[in-house]
Amino acid sequence: MIDLIQQEGAPPRGDGDPARTLCVMGLAAKIASRTLAVLTTRQKDAALAAIADALETHAGLILASNALDIAEGRARGLSEAMLDRL
């Protein structure tokens, strides 16, 4: 499954199978936790700042993607409670 994890900061993805995707994401989180465990506070702060910057930079794309997810969820009949989780 490691071969399914994308490099260079891209979010981990499976092959379209939701269960496989979640397994890949879990594995990526486990790998990341081991890396983060040995970082200094300064390095962790820098990583968090970089994440915040990336979120701000890509906010428009993130919100547009979320709007598509919500529209698709509504089209498939998801409840409002499930849509709130998107």
Contacts in CASP RR format, 6 or more apart in sequence:
PFRMAT RR
TARGET T0000
AUTHOR 0000-0000-0000
METHOD contacts of the structure
MODEL  1
MIDLIQQEGAPPRGDGDPARTLCVMGLAAKIASRTLAVLTTRQKDAALAA
IADALETHAGLILASNALDIAEGRARGLSEAMLDRL
1 20 0 8 1.000
1 23 0 8 1.000
1 24 0 8 1.000
1 27 0 8 1.000
2 27 0 8 1.000
4 12 0 8 1.000
4 13 0 8 1.000
4 14 0 8 1.000
4 15 0 8 1.000
4 20 0 8 1.000
4 24 0 8 1.000
5 12 0 8 1.000
5 24 0 8 1.000
5 27 0 8 1.000
5 28 0 8 1.000
5 31 0 8 1.000
6 12 0 8 1.000
6 13 0 8 1.000
11 25 0 8 1.000
12 21 0 8 1.000
12 24 0 8 1.000
12 25 0 8 1.000
12 26 0 8 1.000
12 27 0 8 1.000
12 28 0 8 1.000
13 21 0 8 1.000
13 24 0 8 1.000
14 20 0 8 1.000
14 21 0 8 1.000
14 24 0 8 1.000
15 21 0 8 1.000
36 44 0 8 1.000
36 47 0 8 1.000
39 47 0 8 1.000
55 62 0 8 1.000
66 86 0 8 1.000
69 86 0 8 1.000
70 83 0 8 1.000
70 86 0 8 1.000
73 82 0 8 1.000
73 83 0 8 1.000
73 86 0 8 1.000
74 83 0 8 1.000
END
